[in-house]
Amino acid sequence: MKIVTNKVLFVLAMLTLTIALGGCSGDKKSEGSSESGKEARQESVKSPTYGGEITVGIPQDLDDSLDPHKAVAAGTKEVLFNIFEGLYKPDSEGNLVPAVASDCKISEDGKTYTFTLREGIKFHDGSLVTVDDIKYSIDRCADTSQGEPLVSAFSNIDSVTVIDERTVAVSLKEADPDFLAYMTTAIIPKNNPNPDTNPIGTGPFRYVSRSPQENIIMEKFTDYWGEAAYLDKVTFKIVANADTIVMGLKGGSIDMYARLTASQTAELKEDFQIYEGTMNLVQALYLNHDKEPFNNLQVRQALCYAVNPQEVMDMIADGKGSEIGSSMFPAFQKYYMEELNDVYNQDLEKAKSLLAEAGYPDGFSMTITVPSNYQPHIDTAQVLVEEFKQIGIDATIELVEWDSWLSDVYSNRDYQSTVIGVDASSLTARALLERFTTDNGGNFINYHNEKYDDLFSKAIASKTADEEISYYKDMEKLLAEDAANVYIQDLANLVALRDTFGGYTFYPLYVQDMAKIYKTE
């Protein structure tokens, strides 16, 4: 079994600098990218070939939507990454590079972004992408007729104007140094009546079919504008039972699986490469503030004092992973605050004292709802159960299927607590922190704090990057001080790839880039 290490760090400071200079080329390297990781990966590289197919195991079906503008689950977005592209797209180093647009110009006041449509770029149905498709896609995501816009940051858009057959101008109400990151939002055809079931994009793979609870099949798009994919076909196979993952890999029914546990990779032999990175997400015990007793600050603080994140990492991943103390992970270097990891160092006596002050001297019982298809979250919950026993809390794990988690926990908020990971789909601090504002549709923990809401309003209205960073950090401090959740880690990401394939690449976001995977000679 070969171990391949790669820790890709996304540096938004470089992105902000690029935008401030008025360019959108995104051709600078991320300062935090791991060159040593690349070298280690290349040690096992064999000669790539074109053609062939691969079966990739994923833990859940794409239950929310195949429409890229409506998809909520990170697991859905990691698949759709191969089908859809925005005007710009992230590369593996965290740079934003031109995709549907060939270039962009930003006005001196930072309020107007003028994009040039890439010449000759096609949708998967063979039609040429037009400026009307671009305008339609952005307007659709900015529409507030049904309440919140599909992309919250698009509420800052004042107008989208077609200048000519290759030029579109997006004007903002206020300058936003992170706005280009939101232009990774998918461009879709204006005339596709069924984007939920017939996804049509411009990516390196085109959608072929979906068999609910079984698989999603993609094929290489031969008219792709960019570097062609190596493989002809990719099948994403749903492996909803975490106990069968290793069996599927060893038995040959799947060739690749991401986000394995250390114990799972230990069962795989020499016919697999194991790539090691991090997931770039915030794993926590998320607490429903509208449910007793988690509406009590002292109770939430007691839970935080009961937990030792390093012990969790030691138990589930041989110590791998990165401790976090708020809703921000280390890859966001200019926002990440390592000092928040020490707000609640494990202190069992302090935890018991807080419970007694809150009126629970003998502890209480609670339920931790966990999606049954994510073994790392299950393992984490099991460690938390043992840690909570030490302060008199009797925690019970309730395993639910992924679609039930989406409906009951995320949408209906009918739960006490849950272990899950939250990612930053748009590669901005806003994507991680906005969800906890009072009226946000993604605020599944029902967090209410007027000061937090005010800080967010100030952050998105900031005129400078330094000002914005300061407000976002203040928001992170509030989440930690309020014990909004029991923050644990950015999980280690162990990926198994059959040794007859190569090219696996980590990204600073939750995706699987299948265009880089190839069969070896």
Order of alpha helices (4+ residues) and beta strands (2+ residues): beta-alpha-alpha-beta-beta-alpha-beta-beta-beta-beta-alpha-beta-beta-alpha-beta-beta-beta-alpha-beta-alpha-beta-beta-alpha-alpha-beta-alpha-beta-alpha-beta-beta-alpha-alpha-alpha-beta-beta-beta-beta
